[in-house]
Amino acid sequence: MEIDDNLPLRRDDPLNNLVKQDIDALSVAELETRIAALKAEIVRCEGKIAFASKHRSVADALFKK
């Protein structure tokens, strides 16, 4: 499976636009800033996943009674 198989098909999708951006003209400092922002977004997404998983577990436990 190619990594692009997981990308959304919408043209205006922010992730799709992000991965298509030309980064050749960026300085080292700009690239480091970009990486820091992307890492922060990863942490935010992981937090959302953890919350959703916990919420799902609570709901599953509630409806199994």
mmCIF file as Biopython writes it, N, C-alpha, C and O atoms, coordinates in Angstrom:
data_model
#
loop_
_atom_site.group_PDB
_atom_site.id
_atom_site.type_symbol
_atom_site.label_atom_id
_atom_site.label_alt_id
_atom_site.label_comp_id
_atom_site.label_asym_id
_atom_site.label_entity_id
_atom_site.label_seq_id
_atom_site.pdbx_PDB_ins_code
_atom_site.Cartn_x
_atom_site.Cartn_y
_atom_site.Cartn_z
_atom_site.occupancy
_atom_site.B_iso_or_equiv
_atom_site.auth_seq_id
_atom_site.auth_asym_id
_atom_site.pdbx_PDB_model_num
ATOM 1   N N  . MET A ? 1  ? 0.848   -1.173 0.000  1.0 0.0 1  A 1 
ATOM 2   C CA . MET A ? 1  ? 0.000   0.000  0.000  1.0 0.0 1  A 1 
ATOM 3   C C  . MET A ? 1  ? 0.898   1.242  0.000  1.0 0.0 1  A 1 
ATOM 4   O O  . MET A ? 1  ? 1.809   1.358  0.820  1.0 0.0 1  A 1 
ATOM 5   N N  . GLU A ? 2  ? 0.641   2.134  -0.896 1.0 0.0 2  A 1 
ATOM 6   C CA . GLU A ? 2  ? 1.368   3.395  -0.973 1.0 0.0 2  A 1 
ATOM 7   C C  . GLU A ? 2  ? 0.869   4.350  0.099  1.0 0.0 2  A 1 
ATOM 8   O O  . GLU A ? 2  ? -0.297  4.291  0.490  1.0 0.0 2  A 1 
ATOM 9   N N  . ILE A ? 3  ? 1.743   5.231  0.576  1.0 0.0 3  A 1 
ATOM 10  C CA . ILE A ? 3  ? 1.336   6.207  1.599  1.0 0.0 3  A 1 
ATOM 11  C C  . ILE A ? 3  ? 0.242   7.132  1.063  1.0 0.0 3  A 1 
ATOM 12  O O  . ILE A ? 3  ? -0.619  7.577  1.822  1.0 0.0 3  A 1 
ATOM 13  N N  . ASP A ? 4  ? 0.272   7.420  -0.220 1.0 0.0 4  A 1 
ATOM 14  C CA . ASP A ? 4  ? -0.737  8.292  -0.814 1.0 0.0 4  A 1 
ATOM 15  C C  . ASP A ? 4  ? -2.125  7.664  -0.818 1.0 0.0 4  A 1 
ATOM 16  O O  . ASP A ? 4  ? -3.118  8.375  -0.975 1.0 0.0 4  A 1 
ATOM 17  N N  . ASP A ? 5  ? -2.215  6.361  -0.652 1.0 0.0 5  A 1 
ATOM 18  C CA . ASP A ? 5  ? -3.514  5.688  -0.622 1.0 0.0 5  A 1 
ATOM 19  C C  . ASP A ? 5  ? -4.338  6.124  0.579  1.0 0.0 5  A 1 
ATOM 20  O O  . ASP A ? 5  ? -5.565  6.034  0.557  1.0 0.0 5  A 1 
ATOM 21  N N  . ASN A ? 6  ? -3.670  6.596  1.624  1.0 0.0 6  A 1 
ATOM 22  C CA . ASN A ? 6  ? -4.375  7.021  2.830  1.0 0.0 6  A 1 
ATOM 23  C C  . ASN A ? 6  ? -4.752  8.483  2.821  1.0 0.0 6  A 1 
ATOM 24  O O  . ASN A ? 6  ? -5.454  8.946  3.721  1.0 0.0 6  A 1 
ATOM 25  N N  . LEU A ? 7  ? -4.302  9.218  1.827  1.0 0.0 7  A 1 
ATOM 26  C CA . LEU A ? 7  ? -4.597  10.647 1.780  1.0 0.0 7  A 1 
ATOM 27  C C  . LEU A ? 7  ? -6.001  10.890 1.240  1.0 0.0 7  A 1 
ATOM 28  O O  . LEU A ? 7  ? -6.472  10.156 0.371  1.0 0.0 7  A 1 
ATOM 29  N N  . PRO A ? 8  ? -6.666  11.916 1.752  1.0 0.0 8  A 1 
ATOM 30  C CA . PRO A ? 8  ? -8.006  12.250 1.258  1.0 0.0 8  A 1 
ATOM 31  C C  . PRO A ? 8  ? -7.976  12.633 -0.222 1.0 0.0 8  A 1 
ATOM 32  O O  . PRO A ? 8  ? -6.942  13.036 -0.754 1.0 0.0 8  A 1 
ATOM 33  N N  . LEU A ? 9  ? -9.107  12.503 -0.859 1.0 0.0 9  A 1 
ATOM 34  C CA . LEU A ? 9  ? -9.187  12.787 -2.289 1.0 0.0 9  A 1 
ATOM 35  C C  . LEU A ? 9  ? -9.576  14.224 -2.608 1.0 0.0 9  A 1 
ATOM 36  O O  . LEU A ? 9  ? -9.486  14.642 -3.762 1.0 0.0 9  A 1 
ATOM 37  N N  . ARG A ? 10 ? -10.009 14.991 -1.605 1.0 0.0 10 A 1 
ATOM 38  C CA . ARG A ? 10 ? -10.415 16.381 -1.849 1.0 0.0 10 A 1 
ATOM 39  C C  . ARG A ? 10 ? -9.207  17.247 -2.212 1.0 0.0 10 A 1 
ATOM 40  O O  . ARG A ? 10 ? -8.147  17.128 -1.598 1.0 0.0 10 A 1 
ATOM 41  N N  . ARG A ? 11 ? -9.369  18.103 -3.194 1.0 0.0 11 A 1 
ATOM 42  C CA . ARG A ? 11 ? -8.279  18.981 -3.602 1.0 0.0 11 A 1 
ATOM 43  C C  . ARG A ? 11 ? -7.961  20.040 -2.560 1.0 0.0 11 A 1 
ATOM 44  O O  . ARG A ? 11 ? -6.811  20.464 -2.445 1.0 0.0 11 A 1 
ATOM 45  N N  . ASP A ? 12 ? -8.958  20.474 -1.800 1.0 0.0 12 A 1 
ATOM 46  C CA . ASP A ? 12 ? -8.750  21.539 -0.822 1.0 0.0 12 A 1 
ATOM 47  C C  . ASP A ? 12 ? -8.375  21.004 0.559  1.0 0.0 12 A 1 
ATOM 48  O O  . ASP A ? 12 ? -8.378  21.756 1.533  1.0 0.0 12 A 1 
ATOM 49  N N  . ASP A ? 13 ? -8.055  19.720 0.652  1.0 0.0 13 A 1 
ATOM 50  C CA . ASP A ? 13 ? -7.693  19.123 1.926  1.0 0.0 13 A 1 
ATOM 51  C C  . ASP A ? 13 ? -6.365  19.705 2.411  1.0 0.0 13 A 1 
ATOM 52  O O  . ASP A ? 13 ? -5.391  19.694 1.658  1.0 0.0 13 A 1 
ATOM 53  N N  . PRO A ? 14 ? -6.297  20.211 3.644  1.0 0.0 14 A 1 
ATOM 54  C CA . PRO A ? 14 ? -5.056  20.828 4.144  1.0 0.0 14 A 1 
ATOM 55  C C  . PRO A ? 14 ? -3.862  19.880 4.151  1.0 0.0 14 A 1 
ATOM 56  O O  . PRO A ? 14 ? -2.748  20.294 3.830  1.0 0.0 14 A 1 
ATOM 57  N N  . LEU A ? 15 ? -4.074  18.619 4.512  1.0 0.0 15 A 1 
ATOM 58  C CA . LEU A ? 15 ? -2.962  17.668 4.526  1.0 0.0 15 A 1 
ATOM 59  C C  . LEU A ? 15 ? -2.442  17.428 3.114  1.0 0.0 15 A 1 
ATOM 60  O O  . LEU A ? 15 ? -1.233  17.376 2.889  1.0 0.0 15 A 1 
ATOM 61  N N  . ASN A ? 16 ? -3.342  17.286 2.191  1.0 0.0 16 A 1 
ATOM 62  C CA . ASN A ? 16 ? -2.954  17.088 0.799  1.0 0.0 16 A 1 
ATOM 63  C C  . ASN A ? 16 ? -2.155  18.293 0.299  1.0 0.0 16 A 1 
ATOM 64  O O  . ASN A ? 16 ? -1.137  18.134 -0.376 1.0 0.0 16 A 1 
ATOM 65  N N  . ASN A ? 17 ? -2.618  19.485 0.630  1.0 0.0 17 A 1 
ATOM 66  C CA . ASN A ? 17 ? -1.907  20.699 0.221  1.0 0.0 17 A 1 
ATOM 67  C C  . ASN A ? 17 ? -0.534  20.786 0.893  1.0 0.0 17 A 1 
ATOM 68  O O  . ASN A ? 17 ? 0.435   21.225 0.274  1.0 0.0 17 A 1 
ATOM 69  N N  . LEU A ? 18 ? -0.453  20.373 2.144  1.0 0.0 18 A 1 
ATOM 70  C CA . LEU A ? 18 ? 0.803   20.436 2.888  1.0 0.0 18 A 1 
ATOM 71  C C  . LEU A ? 18 ? 1.870   19.554 2.258  1.0 0.0 18 A 1 
ATOM 72  O O  . LEU A ? 18 ? 3.003   19.995 2.064  1.0 0.0 18 A 1 
ATOM 73  N N  . VAL A ? 19 ? 1.527   18.330 1.941  1.0 0.0 19 A 1 
ATOM 74  C CA . VAL A ? 19 ? 2.533   17.407 1.408  1.0 0.0 19 A 1 
ATOM 75  C C  . VAL A ? 19 ? 2.948   17.758 -0.022 1.0 0.0 19 A 1 
ATOM 76  O O  . VAL A ? 19 ? 3.972   17.273 -0.505 1.0 0.0 19 A 1 
ATOM 77  N N  . LYS A ? 20 ? 2.182   18.574 -0.685 1.0 0.0 20 A 1 
ATOM 78  C CA . LYS A ? 20 ? 2.529   18.986 -2.049 1.0 0.0 20 A 1 
ATOM 79  C C  . LYS A ? 20 ? 3.353   20.272 -2.083 1.0 0.0 20 A 1 
ATOM 80  O O  . LYS A ? 20 ? 3.860   20.650 -3.139 1.0 0.0 20 A 1 
ATOM 81  N N  . GLN A ? 21 ? 3.493   20.946 -0.945 1.0 0.0 21 A 1 
ATOM 82  C CA . GLN A ? 21 ? 4.235   22.199 -0.917 1.0 0.0 21 A 1 
ATOM 83  C C  . GLN A ? 21 ? 5.706   21.969 -1.237 1.0 0.0 21 A 1 
ATOM 84  O O  . GLN A ? 21 ? 6.303   20.978 -0.814 1.0 0.0 21 A 1 
ATOM 85  N N  . ASP A ? 22 ? 6.276   22.902 -1.990 1.0 0.0 22 A 1 
ATOM 86  C CA . ASP A ? 22 ? 7.691   22.853 -2.318 1.0 0.0 22 A 1 
ATOM 87  C C  . ASP A ? 22 ? 8.474   23.384 -1.116 1.0 0.0 22 A 1 
ATOM 88  O O  . ASP A ? 22 ? 8.283   24.529 -0.706 1.0 0.0 22 A 1 
ATOM 89  N N  . ILE A ? 23 ? 9.341   22.565 -0.559 1.0 0.0 23 A 1 
ATOM 90  C CA . ILE A ? 23 ? 10.106  22.986 0.607  1.0 0.0 23 A 1 
ATOM 91  C C  . ILE A ? 23 ? 11.557  23.323 0.253  1.0 0.0 23 A 1 
ATOM 92  O O  . ILE A ? 23 ? 12.358  23.637 1.134  1.0 0.0 23 A 1 
ATOM 93  N N  . ASP A ? 24 ? 11.888  23.256 -1.026 1.0 0.0 24 A 1 
ATOM 94  C CA . ASP A ? 24 ? 13.262  23.515 -1.459 1.0 0.0 24 A 1 
ATOM 95  C C  . ASP A ? 24 ? 13.737  24.926 -1.118 1.0 0.0 24 A 1 
ATOM 96  O O  . ASP A ? 24 ? 14.918  25.118 -0.831 1.0 0.0 24 A 1 
ATOM 97  N N  . ALA A ? 25 ? 12.855  25.902 -1.144 1.0 0.0 25 A 1 
ATOM 98  C CA . ALA A ? 25 ? 13.244  27.291 -0.914 1.0 0.0 25 A 1 
ATOM 99  C C  . ALA A ? 25 ? 13.285  27.665 0.570  1.0 0.0 25 A 1 
ATOM 100 O O  . ALA A ? 25 ? 13.663  28.786 0.909  1.0 0.0 25 A 1 
ATOM 101 N N  . LEU A ? 26 ? 12.906  26.750 1.452  1.0 0.0 26 A 1 
ATOM 102 C CA . LEU A ? 26 ? 12.875  27.052 2.874  1.0 0.0 26 A 1 
ATOM 103 C C  . LEU A ? 26 ? 14.266  26.970 3.485  1.0 0.0 26 A 1 
ATOM 104 O O  . LEU A ? 26 ? 15.081  26.126 3.114  1.0 0.0 26 A 1 
ATOM 105 N N  . SER A ? 27 ? 14.514  27.866 4.429  1.0 0.0 27 A 1 
ATOM 106 C CA . SER A ? 27 ? 15.790  27.845 5.144  1.0 0.0 27 A 1 
ATOM 107 C C  . SER A ? 27 ? 15.762  26.752 6.207  1.0 0.0 27 A 1 
ATOM 108 O O  . SER A ? 27 ? 14.718  26.157 6.474  1.0 0.0 27 A 1 
ATOM 109 N N  . VAL A ? 28 ? 16.908  26.498 6.802  1.0 0.0 28 A 1 
ATOM 110 C CA . VAL A ? 28 ? 16.994  25.502 7.872  1.0 0.0 28 A 1 
ATOM 111 C C  . VAL A ? 28 ? 16.088  25.921 9.030  1.0 0.0 28 A 1 
ATOM 112 O O  . VAL A ? 28 ? 15.375  25.091 9.595  1.0 0.0 28 A 1 
ATOM 113 N N  . ALA A ? 29 ? 16.114  27.190 9.378  1.0 0.0 29 A 1 
ATOM 114 C CA . ALA A ? 29 ? 15.267  27.681 10.474 1.0 0.0 29 A 1 
ATOM 115 C C  . ALA A ? 29 ? 13.787  27.508 10.148 1.0 0.0 29 A 1 
ATOM 116 O O  . ALA A ? 29 ? 12.997  27.125 11.011 1.0 0.0 29 A 1 
ATOM 117 N N  . GLU A ? 30 ? 13.418  27.787 8.914  1.0 0.0 30 A 1 
ATOM 118 C CA . GLU A ? 30 ? 12.018  27.604 8.503  1.0 0.0 30 A 1 
ATOM 119 C C  . GLU A ? 30 ? 11.627  26.128 8.532  1.0 0.0 30 A 1 
ATOM 120 O O  . GLU A ? 30 ? 10.511  25.791 8.930  1.0 0.0 30 A 1 
ATOM 121 N N  . LEU A ? 31 ? 12.522  25.260 8.121  1.0 0.0 31 A 1 
ATOM 122 C CA . LEU A ? 31 ? 12.250  23.824 8.156  1.0 0.0 31 A 1 
ATOM 123 C C  . LEU A ? 31 ? 12.122  23.332 9.597  1.0 0.0 31 A 1 
ATOM 124 O O  . LEU A ? 31 ? 11.258  22.509 9.898  1.0 0.0 31 A 1 
ATOM 125 N N  . GLU A ? 32 ? 12.980  23.833 10.484 1.0 0.0 32 A 1 
ATOM 126 C CA . GLU A ? 32 ? 12.883  23.458 11.895 1.0 0.0 32 A 1 
ATOM 127 C C  . GLU A ? 32 ? 11.571  23.923 12.504 1.0 0.0 32 A 1 
ATOM 128 O O  . GLU A ? 32 ? 10.962  23.201 13.292 1.0 0.0 32 A 1 
ATOM 129 N N  . THR A ? 33 ? 11.131  25.127 12.144 1.0 0.0 33 A 1 
ATOM 130 C CA . THR A ? 33 ? 9.851   25.643 12.617 1.0 0.0 33 A 1 
ATOM 131 C C  . THR A ? 33 ? 8.706   24.791 12.101 1.0 0.0 33 A 1 
ATOM 132 O O  . THR A ? 33 ? 7.764   24.482 12.831 1.0 0.0 33 A 1 
ATOM 133 N N  . ARG A ? 34 ? 8.798   24.420 10.849 1.0 0.0 34 A 1 
ATOM 134 C CA . ARG A ? 34 ? 7.776   23.560 10.237 1.0 0.0 34 A 1 
ATOM 135 C C  . ARG A ? 34 ? 7.716   22.205 10.942 1.0 0.0 34 A 1 
ATOM 136 O O  . ARG A ? 34 ? 6.632   21.703 11.239 1.0 0.0 34 A 1 
ATOM 137 N N  . ILE A ? 35 ? 8.877   21.620 11.208 1.0 0.0 35 A 1 
ATOM 138 C CA . ILE A ? 35 ? 8.932   20.332 11.895 1.0 0.0 35 A 1 
ATOM 139 C C  . ILE A ? 35 ? 8.334   20.445 13.290 1.0 0.0 35 A 1 
ATOM 140 O O  . ILE A ? 35 ? 7.581   19.565 13.709 1.0 0.0 35 A 1 
ATOM 141 N N  . ALA A ? 36 ? 8.653   21.507 14.011 1.0 0.0 36 A 1 
ATOM 142 C CA . ALA A ? 36 ? 8.097   21.703 15.357 1.0 0.0 36 A 1 
ATOM 143 C C  . ALA A ? 36 ? 6.574   21.805 15.302 1.0 0.0 36 A 1 
ATOM 144 O O  . ALA A ? 36 ? 5.883   21.237 16.148 1.0 0.0 36 A 1 
ATOM 145 N N  . ALA A ? 37 ? 6.055   22.518 14.321 1.0 0.0 37 A 1 
ATOM 146 C CA . ALA A ? 37 ? 4.599   22.647 14.177 1.0 0.0 37 A 1 
ATOM 147 C C  . ALA A ? 37 ? 3.965   21.308 13.838 1.0 0.0 37 A 1 
ATOM 148 O O  . ALA A ? 37 ? 2.899   20.977 14.358 1.0 0.0 37 A 1 
ATOM 149 N N  . LEU A ? 38 ? 4.610   20.533 12.973 1.0 0.0 38 A 1 
ATOM 150 C CA . LEU A ? 38 ? 4.083   19.223 12.609 1.0 0.0 38 A 1 
ATOM 151 C C  . LEU A ? 38 ? 4.123   18.252 13.792 1.0 0.0 38 A 1 
ATOM 152 O O  . LEU A ? 38 ? 3.195   17.465 13.977 1.0 0.0 38 A 1 
ATOM 153 N N  . LYS A ? 39 ? 5.193   18.304 14.594 1.0 0.0 39 A 1 
ATOM 154 C CA . LYS A ? 39 ? 5.267   17.459 15.782 1.0 0.0 39 A 1 
ATOM 155 C C  . LYS A ? 39 ? 4.173   17.822 16.778 1.0 0.0 39 A 1 
ATOM 156 O O  . LYS A ? 39 ? 3.570   16.944 17.396 1.0 0.0 39 A 1 
ATOM 157 N N  . ALA A ? 40 ? 3.917   19.126 16.931 1.0 0.0 40 A 1 
ATOM 158 C CA . ALA A ? 40 ? 2.843   19.568 17.826 1.0 0.0 40 A 1 
ATOM 159 C C  . ALA A ? 40 ? 1.491   19.070 17.320 1.0 0.0 40 A 1 
ATOM 160 O O  . ALA A ? 40 ? 0.625   18.705 18.116 1.0 0.0 40 A 1 
ATOM 161 N N  . GLU A ? 41 ? 1.310   19.053 16.020 1.0 0.0 41 A 1 
ATOM 162 C CA . GLU A ? 41 ? 0.059   18.557 15.443 1.0 0.0 41 A 1 
ATOM 163 C C  . GLU A ? 41 ? -0.074  17.053 15.657 1.0 0.0 41 A 1 
ATOM 164 O O  . GLU A ? 41 ? -1.174  16.552 15.891 1.0 0.0 41 A 1 
ATOM 165 N N  . ILE A ? 42 ? 1.032   16.339 15.579 1.0 0.0 42 A 1 
ATOM 166 C CA . ILE A ? 42 ? 1.011   14.903 15.838 1.0 0.0 42 A 1 
ATOM 167 C C  . ILE A ? 42 ? 0.585   14.640 17.274 1.0 0.0 42 A 1 
ATOM 168 O O  . ILE A ? 42 ? -0.243  13.765 17.526 1.0 0.0 42 A 1 
ATOM 169 N N  . VAL A ? 43 ? 1.145   15.392 18.217 1.0 0.0 43 A 1 
ATOM 170 C CA . VAL A ? 43 ? 0.777   15.238 19.627 1.0 0.0 43 A 1 
ATOM 171 C C  . VAL A ? 43 ? -0.708  15.525 19.813 1.0 0.0 43 A 1 
ATOM 172 O O  . VAL A ? 43 ? -1.396  14.813 20.544 1.0 0.0 43 A 1 
ATOM 173 N N  . ARG A ? 44 ? -1.195  16.560 19.157 1.0 0.0 44 A 1 
ATOM 174 C CA . ARG A ? 44 ? -2.621  16.910 19.252 1.0 0.0 44 A 1 
ATOM 175 C C  . ARG A ? 44 ? -3.492  15.783 18.700 1.0 0.0 44 A 1 
ATOM 176 O O  . ARG A ? 44 ? -4.515  15.443 19.293 1.0 0.0 44 A 1 
ATOM 177 N N  . CYS A ? 45 ? -3.095  15.209 17.581 1.0 0.0 45 A 1 
ATOM 178 C CA . CYS A ? 45 ? -3.847  14.096 16.977 1.0 0.0 45 A 1 
ATOM 179 C C  . CYS A ? 45 ? -3.805  12.860 17.870 1.0 0.0 45 A 1 
ATOM 180 O O  . CYS A ? 45 ? -4.813  12.170 18.026 1.0 0.0 45 A 1 
ATOM 181 N N  . GLU A ? 46 ? -2.650  12.580 18.451 1.0 0.0 46 A 1 
ATOM 182 C CA . GLU A ? 46 ? -2.542  11.430 19.343 1.0 0.0 46 A 1 
ATOM 183 C C  . GLU A ? 46 ? -3.423  11.613 20.575 1.0 0.0 46 A 1 
ATOM 184 O O  . GLU A ? 46 ? -4.011  10.650 21.068 1.0 0.0 46 A 1 
ATOM 185 N N  . GLY A ? 47 ? -3.515  12.841 21.071 1.0 0.0 47 A 1 
ATOM 186 C CA . GLY A ? 47 ? -4.398  13.132 22.198 1.0 0.0 47 A 1 
ATOM 187 C C  . GLY A ? 47 ? -5.854  12.895 21.828 1.0 0.0 47 A 1 
ATOM 188 O O  . GLY A ? 47 ? -6.620  12.355 22.625 1.0 0.0 47 A 1 
ATOM 189 N N  . LYS A ? 48 ? -6.233  13.293 20.637 1.0 0.0 48 A 1 
ATOM 190 C CA . LYS A ? 48 ? -7.604  13.082 20.168 1.0 0.0 48 A 1 
ATOM 191 C C  . LYS A ? 48 ? -7.903  11.594 20.011 1.0 0.0 48 A 1 
ATOM 192 O O  . LYS A ? 48 ? -8.994  11.134 20.349 1.0 0.0 48 A 1 
ATOM 193 N N  . ILE A ? 49 ? -6.934  10.849 19.501 1.0 0.0 49 A 1 
ATOM 194 C CA . ILE A ? 49 ? -7.107  9.405  19.359 1.0 0.0 49 A 1 
ATOM 195 C C  . ILE A ? 49 ? -7.283  8.757  20.728 1.0 0.0 49 A 1 
ATOM 196 O O  . ILE A ? 49 ? -8.161  7.913  20.910 1.0 0.0 49 A 1 
ATOM 197 N N  . ALA A ? 50 ? -6.450  9.149  21.693 1.0 0.0 50 A 1 
ATOM 198 C CA . ALA A ? 50 ? -6.545  8.587  23.044 1.0 0.0 50 A 1 
ATOM 199 C C  . ALA A ? 50 ? -7.901  8.908  23.659 1.0 0.0 50 A 1 
ATOM 200 O O  . ALA A ? 50 ? -8.521  8.042  24.276 1.0 0.0 50 A 1 
ATOM 201 N N  . PHE A ? 51 ? -8.364  10.139 23.498 1.0 0.0 51 A 1 
ATOM 202 C CA . PHE A ? 51 ? -9.666  10.533 24.030 1.0 0.0 51 A 1 
ATOM 203 C C  . PHE A ? 51 ? -10.785 9.731  23.377 1.0 0.0 51 A 1 
ATOM 204 O O  . PHE A ? 51 ? -11.681 9.233  24.058 1.0 0.0 51 A 1 
ATOM 205 N N  . ALA A ? 52 ? -10.727 9.610  22.057 1.0 0.0 52 A 1 
ATOM 206 C CA . ALA A ? 52 ? -11.771 8.884  21.335 1.0 0.0 52 A 1 
ATOM 207 C C  . ALA A ? 52 ? -11.780 7.406  21.723 1.0 0.0 52 A 1 
ATOM 208 O O  . ALA A ? 52 ? -12.845 6.804  21.862 1.0 0.0 52 A 1 
ATOM 209 N N  . SER A ? 53 ? -10.595 6.823  21.896 1.0 0.0 53 A 1 
ATOM 210 C CA . SER A ? 53 ? -10.516 5.405  22.286 1.0 0.0 53 A 1 
ATOM 211 C C  . SER A ? 53 ? -11.095 5.201  23.679 1.0 0.0 53 A 1 
ATOM 212 O O  . SER A ? 53 ? -11.845 4.253  23.911 1.0 0.0 53 A 1 
ATOM 213 N N  . LYS A ? 54 ? -10.748 6.086  24.604 1.0 0.0 54 A 1 
ATOM 214 C CA . LYS A ? 54 ? -11.271 5.976  25.962 1.0 0.0 54 A 1 
ATOM 215 C C  . LYS A ? 54 ? -12.789 6.163  25.972 1.0 0.0 54 A 1 
ATOM 216 O O  . LYS A ? 54 ? -13.515 5.436  26.649 1.0 0.0 54 A 1 
ATOM 217 N N  . HIS A ? 55 ? -13.247 7.148  25.210 1.0 0.0 55 A 1 
ATOM 218 C CA . HIS A ? 55 ? -14.681 7.424  25.125 1.0 0.0 55 A 1 
ATOM 219 C C  . HIS A ? 55 ? -15.411 6.209  24.570 1.0 0.0 55 A 1 
ATOM 220 O O  . HIS A ? 55 ? -16.484 5.848  25.055 1.0 0.0 55 A 1 
ATOM 221 N N  . ARG A ? 56 ? -14.834 5.583  23.561 1.0 0.0 56 A 1 
ATOM 222 C CA . ARG A ? 56 ? -15.430 4.397  22.952 1.0 0.0 56 A 1 
ATOM 223 C C  . ARG A ? 56 ? -15.485 3.241  23.954 1.0 0.0 56 A 1 
ATOM 224 O O  . ARG A ? 56 ? -16.480 2.519  24.026 1.0 0.0 56 A 1 
ATOM 225 N N  . SER A ? 57 ? -14.413 3.076  24.719 1.0 0.0 57 A 1 
ATOM 226 C CA . SER A ? 57 ? -14.369 1.997  25.719 1.0 0.0 57 A 1 
ATOM 227 C C  . SER A ? 57 ? -15.438 2.196  26.778 1.0 0.0 57 A 1 
ATOM 228 O O  . SER A ? 57 ? -16.100 1.242  27.187 1.0 0.0 57 A 1 
ATOM 229 N N  . VAL A ? 58 ? -15.607 3.435  27.222 1.0 0.0 58 A 1 
ATOM 230 C CA . VAL A ? 58 ? -16.644 3.748  28.225 1.0 0.0 58 A 1 
ATOM 231 C C  . VAL A ? 58 ? -18.009 3.467  27.644 1.0 0.0 58 A 1 
ATOM 232 O O  . VAL A ? 58 ? -18.853 2.872  28.314 1.0 0.0 58 A 1 
ATOM 233 N N  . ALA A ? 59 ? -18.248 3.882  26.409 1.0 0.0 59 A 1 
ATOM 234 C CA . ALA A ? 59 ? -19.551 3.650  25.779 1.0 0.0 59 A 1 
ATOM 235 C C  . ALA A ? 59 ? -19.808 2.158  25.592 1.0 0.0 59 A 1 
ATOM 236 O O  . ALA A ? 59 ? -20.913 1.679  25.845 1.0 0.0 59 A 1 
ATOM 237 N N  . ASP A ? 60 ? -18.793 1.427  25.150 1.0 0.0 60 A 1 
ATOM 238 C CA . ASP A ? 60 ? -18.947 -0.023 24.995 1.0 0.0 60 A 1 
ATOM 239 C C  . ASP A ? 60 ? -19.287 -0.695 26.315 1.0 0.0 60 A 1 
ATOM 240 O O  . ASP A ? 60 ? -20.155 -1.565 26.369 1.0 0.0 60 A 1 
ATOM 241 N N  . ALA A ? 61 ? -18.605 -0.292 27.374 1.0 0.0 61 A 1 
ATOM 242 C CA . ALA A ? 61 ? -18.855 -0.875 28.696 1.0 0.0 61 A 1 
ATOM 243 C C  . ALA A ? 61 ? -20.260 -0.537 29.169 1.0 0.0 61 A 1 
ATOM 244 O O  . ALA A ? 61 ? -20.922 -1.375 29.781 1.0 0.0 61 A 1 
ATOM 245 N N  . LEU A ? 62 ? -20.713 0.648  28.903 1.0 0.0 62 A 1 
ATOM 246 C CA . LEU A ? 62 ? -22.045 1.087  29.323 1.0 0.0 62 A 1 
ATOM 247 C C  . LEU A ? 62 ? -23.140 0.279  28.623 1.0 0.0 62 A 1 
ATOM 248 O O  . LEU A ? 62 ? -24.121 -0.119 29.252 1.0 0.0 62 A 1 
ATOM 249 N N  . PHE A ? 63 ? -22.971 0.041  27.332 1.0 0.0 63 A 1 
ATOM 250 C CA . PHE A ? 63 ? -24.023 -0.641 26.581 1.0 0.0 63 A 1 
ATOM 251 C C  . PHE A ? 63 ? -23.948 -2.163 26.667 1.0 0.0 63 A 1 
ATOM 252 O O  . PHE A ? 63 ? -24.848 -2.851 26.187 1.0 0.0 63 A 1 
ATOM 253 N N  . LYS A ? 64 ? -22.896 -2.692 27.266 1.0 0.0 64 A 1 
ATOM 254 C CA . LYS A ? 64 ? -22.806 -4.139 27.442 1.0 0.0 64 A 1 
ATOM 255 C C  . LYS A ? 64 ? -23.594 -4.601 28.649 1.0 0.0 64 A 1 
ATOM 256 O O  . LYS A ? 64 ? -23.830 -5.799 28.808 1.0 0.0 64 A 1 
ATOM 257 N N  . LYS A ? 65 ? -24.005 -3.680 29.500 1.0 0.0 65 A 1 
ATOM 258 C CA . LYS A ? 65 ? -24.745 -4.051 30.715 1.0 0.0 65 A 1 
ATOM 259 C C  . LYS A ? 65 ? -26.111 -4.589 30.412 1.0 0.0 65 A 1 
ATOM 260 O O  . LYS A ? 65 ? -26.853 -4.943 31.329 1.0 0.0 65 A 1 
#
